[in-house]
């Protein structure tokens, strides 16, 4: 009997030790689950607070940048206001080592829509070193409508089509200089990365890249699916009906989020085209006709100077009206 009592006491002591070390005997009383829930909720609260703080910091940073930009614009314009503005057009920016056979014409010359990255870097460096101010679309429109003055050395930089190499090659260069530019998107070509069968061979900006590059680029319309032509070569913006053009541009605007600017594909348009895009909400339309933009010009026929392959800095200066 004594032996049985002694054994019972030893067993009870061992059980007590196990409980003391955190081992549950029998059913869980819920204390551990409650503690875990509190920890998870606490982590979620910390993440939410951190995300909200980051958004506030980004908003404040953007507001500060805009204030500094507005002040710089005002002071520069007071010293020497511009009478006219050069609008530059780029398409592809590709490093020389990355050029492929398809990038060249049959006579061995580089396709007119390609500017080597090395040349682009020199051109952006020239703008920076010579104190050029890169306008955004709102500033450009206000200048064209006579609402504000802008510095004499002002330029609007535009890219047509929304090629991926603009993000890979042009974006970092412009970001380093604090430059702004406009990217005219063919919005039916822009997809989420998850939608793409082959991300590596997609030649147009994805939605993720568009979001990431929005600190340098603002986005405008190059149509939704009308960057095309009929078998006889007539551009869709001319061959399609008023209502078809209007719907296509409205779709493009909706996909971008909000814009009132468009670049004509191939530079092709007629009077009905201008009426249709205006009905869709376009207030500024850019051509491929060379020249400079000044207040009083037709806002649906804005001139642009296209940057070509291997142009020297002297030739680049002529595009800027510094020749």
C-alpha positions as CSV (number, residue, x, y, z in Angstrom):
1,X,0.0,0.0,0.0
2,X,2.8,2.3,0.9
3,X,4.6,1.5,-2.4
4,X,1.4,2.3,-4.3
5,X,1.0,5.6,-2.6
6,X,4.7,6.5,-3.2
7,X,4.3,5.6,-6.9
8,X,1.2,7.7,-7.2
9,X,2.9,10.7,-5.6
10,X,5.9,10.4,-8.1
11,X,3.5,10.3,-11.1
12,X,1.6,13.4,-9.8
13,X,4.9,15.2,-9.4
14,X,6.0,14.3,-12.9
15,X,2.7,15.5,-14.4
16,X,3.1,18.8,-12.5
17,X,6.5,19.3,-13.9
18,X,5.3,18.7,-17.4
19,X,2.6,21.3,-17.0
20,X,5.1,23.7,-15.5
21,X,7.3,23.3,-18.6
22,X,4.3,24.2,-20.9
23,X,3.0,20.8,-21.8
24,X,-0.8,20.6,-21.8
25,X,-2.3,17.6,-20.3
26,X,-5.8,17.0,-21.6
27,X,-7.7,19.7,-23.6
28,X,-6.3,23.2,-24.4
29,X,-8.0,25.8,-22.3
30,X,-7.8,28.4,-25.2
31,X,-5.2,30.6,-23.6
32,X,-2.5,29.8,-26.2
33,X,-4.9,30.5,-29.2
34,X,-6.0,33.8,-27.7
35,X,-2.4,34.8,-27.3
36,X,-1.6,33.9,-30.9
37,X,-4.6,35.8,-32.1
38,X,-3.5,38.9,-30.2
39,X,-0.1,38.6,-31.7
40,X,-1.4,38.2,-35.3
41,X,-3.8,41.2,-34.8
42,X,-0.9,43.2,-33.4
43,X,1.3,42.4,-36.5
44,X,-1.6,43.3,-38.8
45,X,-2.1,46.6,-37.0
46,X,1.7,47.4,-37.3
47,X,1.7,46.5,-41.1
48,X,-1.4,48.7,-41.7
49,X,0.1,51.6,-39.7
50,X,3.4,51.2,-41.6
51,X,1.6,51.1,-45.0
52,X,-0.5,54.2,-44.1
53,X,2.6,56.0,-42.9
54,X,4.5,55.2,-46.2
55,X,1.5,56.5,-48.3
56,X,1.5,59.7,-46.2
57,X,5.2,60.1,-46.7
58,X,4.9,59.6,-50.5
59,X,2.1,62.1,-50.7
60,X,4.0,64.7,-48.7
61,X,7.1,64.0,-50.8
62,X,5.1,64.5,-54.0
63,X,3.6,67.7,-52.7
64,X,7.0,69.0,-51.7
65,X,8.4,68.2,-55.2
66,X,5.5,69.9,-56.9
67,X,5.9,73.0,-54.7
68,X,9.6,73.1,-55.6
69,X,8.8,72.6,-59.2
70,X,6.2,75.4,-59.3
71,X,8.7,77.8,-57.6
72,X,11.5,76.9,-60.0
73,X,9.1,77.4,-63.0
74,X,8.0,80.8,-61.7
75,X,11.5,82.1,-61.0
76,X,12.9,80.9,-64.3
77,X,10.1,82.3,-66.3
78,X,10.5,85.7,-64.6
79,X,14.1,85.8,-65.8
80,X,13.5,84.9,-69.5
81,X,10.1,83.6,-70.6
82,X,9.8,81.4,-73.7
83,X,8.0,82.5,-76.8
84,X,7.8,79.0,-78.3
85,X,8.5,75.5,-77.1
86,X,10.3,72.6,-78.8
87,X,8.4,69.2,-78.5
88,X,10.7,66.3,-79.0
89,X,9.6,62.8,-80.1
90,X,11.3,59.5,-79.4
91,X,10.1,55.9,-80.1
92,X,12.8,53.2,-79.3
93,X,15.8,53.7,-77.0
94,X,18.2,50.8,-77.5
95,X,21.8,50.3,-76.5
96,X,24.1,49.7,-79.5
97,X,25.2,46.3,-78.1
98,X,21.5,45.2,-78.0
99,X,20.6,46.1,-81.6
100,X,19.4,43.3,-83.7
101,X,19.3,42.7,-87.5
102,X,15.6,43.6,-87.5
103,X,16.5,47.1,-86.3
104,X,18.3,47.9,-89.5
105,X,17.0,48.8,-93.0
106,X,18.0,46.8,-96.0
107,X,20.7,49.4,-96.9
108,X,22.3,48.9,-93.4
109,X,21.1,52.1,-91.9
110,X,19.4,52.1,-88.5
111,X,15.6,52.4,-88.5
112,X,14.4,55.9,-88.1
113,X,12.4,55.2,-85.0
114,X,15.5,54.0,-83.0
115,X,17.8,56.3,-81.0
116,X,20.9,54.5,-79.5
117,X,21.0,54.7,-75.8
118,X,24.4,56.2,-75.9
119,X,23.1,59.1,-78.0
120,X,20.1,59.5,-75.8
121,X,22.3,59.8,-72.7
122,X,24.4,62.6,-74.4
123,X,21.2,64.4,-75.4
124,X,19.7,64.3,-71.8
125,X,23.1,65.4,-70.4
126,X,23.1,68.4,-72.8
127,X,19.6,69.4,-71.6
128,X,20.7,69.1,-68.0
129,X,24.0,70.9,-68.4
130,X,22.3,73.8,-70.3
131,X,19.5,74.3,-67.7
132,X,16.5,73.0,-69.7
133,X,13.2,72.7,-67.9
134,X,11.1,69.7,-68.9
135,X,7.5,70.6,-68.9
136,X,4.6,68.3,-68.0
137,X,1.4,68.3,-70.0
138,X,-0.5,70.6,-67.7
139,X,2.2,73.2,-67.8
140,X,2.5,72.9,-71.6
141,X,-1.3,73.4,-72.0
142,X,-1.3,76.4,-69.7
143,X,1.6,77.9,-71.7
144,X,-0.2,77.3,-75.0
145,X,-3.4,78.9,-73.7
146,X,-1.5,81.9,-72.5
147,X,-2.2,81.2,-68.8
148,X,1.4,81.0,-67.6
149,X,4.9,81.9,-68.7
150,X,7.6,79.2,-68.8
151,X,11.4,79.5,-68.9
152,X,13.0,80.2,-72.3
153,X,14.8,76.9,-72.1
154,X,11.8,74.7,-71.8
155,X,11.1,71.5,-73.6
156,X,8.3,68.9,-73.8
157,X,9.7,65.4,-74.2
158,X,7.4,62.7,-75.7
159,X,7.7,59.0,-76.5
160,X,5.3,57.2,-78.8
161,X,3.9,53.7,-78.6
162,X,4.9,52.8,-75.0
163,X,7.8,50.4,-75.8
164,X,9.4,48.5,-72.9
165,X,12.8,49.8,-73.8
166,X,11.6,53.2,-72.8
167,X,11.3,51.9,-69.2
168,X,14.4,49.8,-69.3
169,X,16.7,52.4,-70.9
170,X,15.2,55.9,-71.0
171,X,13.5,55.9,-67.6
172,X,16.6,55.6,-65.4
173,X,18.5,58.3,-67.3
174,X,15.6,60.8,-67.0
175,X,15.0,59.9,-63.4
176,X,18.6,60.7,-62.5
177,X,18.2,64.2,-64.0
178,X,14.8,64.7,-62.4
179,X,13.2,65.1,-65.9
180,X,9.5,64.7,-66.8
181,X,8.2,63.2,-70.1
182,X,5.0,62.0,-71.8
183,X,4.5,58.4,-72.9
184,X,1.7,58.0,-75.5
185,X,0.3,54.5,-75.0
186,X,-1.5,52.1,-77.4
187,X,-3.6,50.9,-74.5
188,X,-4.7,47.6,-75.9
189,X,-1.0,46.5,-75.8
190,X,-0.6,47.1,-72.1
191,X,-1.3,44.0,-69.9
192,X,-0.7,42.8,-66.4
193,X,2.4,40.6,-66.2
194,X,0.3,37.7,-65.0
195,X,-1.7,37.9,-68.3
196,X,1.3,37.5,-70.5
197,X,2.3,34.1,-71.9
198,X,5.9,35.3,-72.4
199,X,6.9,38.3,-70.3
200,X,10.4,38.3,-71.8
201,X,9.3,38.8,-75.4
202,X,6.6,41.4,-74.6
203,X,7.7,44.6,-76.2
204,X,5.3,47.0,-74.5
205,X,5.0,48.4,-71.1
206,X,3.1,46.3,-68.6
207,X,0.7,47.9,-66.1
208,X,3.3,47.2,-63.3
209,X,6.0,49.1,-65.3
210,X,3.6,52.0,-66.0
211,X,2.9,52.3,-62.3
212,X,6.6,52.1,-61.4
213,X,7.6,54.8,-64.0
214,X,4.9,57.3,-63.1
215,X,7.4,59.5,-61.2
216,X,9.0,60.4,-64.6
217,X,6.4,59.6,-67.2
218,X,2.8,60.8,-67.5
219,X,0.7,58.8,-69.8
220,X,-1.5,59.9,-72.7
221,X,-3.3,58.3,-75.6
222,X,-1.9,56.8,-78.8
223,X,-5.4,55.2,-79.3
224,X,-6.6,51.9,-77.9
225,X,-6.6,49.6,-80.9
226,X,-6.6,52.1,-83.8
227,X,-2.8,52.3,-84.2
228,X,-3.3,50.4,-87.5
229,X,-4.1,50.9,-91.1
230,X,-6.3,49.4,-93.9
231,X,-4.8,47.2,-96.6
232,X,-4.6,50.3,-98.9
233,X,-2.5,52.0,-96.2
234,X,-5.2,54.4,-94.9
235,X,-4.8,54.9,-91.2
236,X,-7.7,53.8,-89.0
237,X,-8.2,57.3,-87.6
238,X,-9.1,58.4,-91.1
239,X,-10.8,55.3,-92.4
240,X,-13.0,54.5,-89.4
241,X,-16.3,56.3,-88.7
242,X,-16.7,59.2,-86.3
243,X,-18.4,57.0,-83.7
244,X,-15.8,54.3,-84.0
245,X,-12.9,56.7,-83.5
246,X,-14.7,58.4,-80.6
247,X,-15.3,55.1,-78.8
248,X,-11.7,53.9,-79.3
249,X,-10.3,57.1,-77.8
250,X,-12.8,57.0,-74.9
251,X,-11.6,53.5,-74.2
252,X,-8.0,54.5,-74.2
253,X,-8.7,57.4,-71.9
254,X,-10.6,55.2,-69.5
255,X,-7.7,52.6,-69.4
256,X,-5.1,55.3,-68.8
257,X,-7.2,56.7,-66.0
258,X,-7.4,60.3,-67.1
259,X,-5.8,62.3,-69.9
260,X,-6.7,65.0,-72.4
261,X,-3.8,64.4,-74.8
262,X,-3.2,62.2,-77.8
263,X,-0.5,61.6,-80.5
264,X,-1.8,60.7,-83.9
265,X,-0.6,57.3,-85.1
266,X,1.6,57.8,-88.2
267,X,0.7,61.5,-87.8
268,X,-2.4,60.7,-89.9
269,X,-5.7,62.6,-89.3
270,X,-8.3,64.8,-91.0
271,X,-11.0,67.2,-89.9
272,X,-13.4,64.5,-88.9
273,X,-10.6,62.8,-86.9
274,X,-10.1,66.1,-84.9
275,X,-13.8,66.4,-84.3
276,X,-14.1,62.8,-83.1
277,X,-11.1,62.9,-80.7
278,X,-12.3,66.2,-79.3
279,X,-15.7,64.8,-78.7
280,X,-14.0,61.9,-76.8
281,X,-12.3,64.5,-74.5
282,X,-9.0,65.2,-76.2
283,X,-7.8,68.9,-75.8
284,X,-4.3,68.5,-77.1
285,X,-3.3,66.4,-80.1
286,X,0.3,66.0,-81.4
287,X,1.4,65.5,-85.0
288,X,4.7,64.5,-86.6
289,X,5.0,67.7,-88.4
290,X,8.3,69.5,-87.6
291,X,8.2,72.9,-85.9
292,X,7.8,74.6,-82.6
293,X,4.7,75.1,-80.4
294,X,3.6,78.6,-79.4
295,X,0.5,80.2,-77.9
296,X,-2.3,80.6,-80.4
297,X,-1.4,77.4,-82.3
298,X,-4.2,74.9,-83.1
299,X,-4.2,72.7,-80.0
300,X,-5.3,69.7,-82.1
301,X,-2.3,70.1,-84.5
302,X,0.7,70.6,-82.3
303,X,4.1,70.3,-84.0
304,X,6.8,68.0,-82.8
305,X,10.5,67.4,-83.8
306,X,11.4,63.8,-84.1
307,X,14.8,62.7,-82.8
308,X,16.5,60.5,-85.4
309,X,19.4,57.9,-85.1
310,X,22.9,59.2,-84.7
311,X,22.1,62.9,-84.7
312,X,25.0,65.0,-83.5
313,X,24.6,67.4,-80.7
314,X,24.7,70.2,-83.2
315,X,21.7,68.7,-85.0
316,X,20.0,68.1,-81.6
317,X,20.5,71.8,-80.8
318,X,18.6,72.6,-84.0
319,X,15.6,70.6,-82.9
320,X,15.7,72.7,-79.7
321,X,15.8,75.9,-81.8
322,X,19.3,76.6,-80.6
323,X,20.9,76.3,-84.0
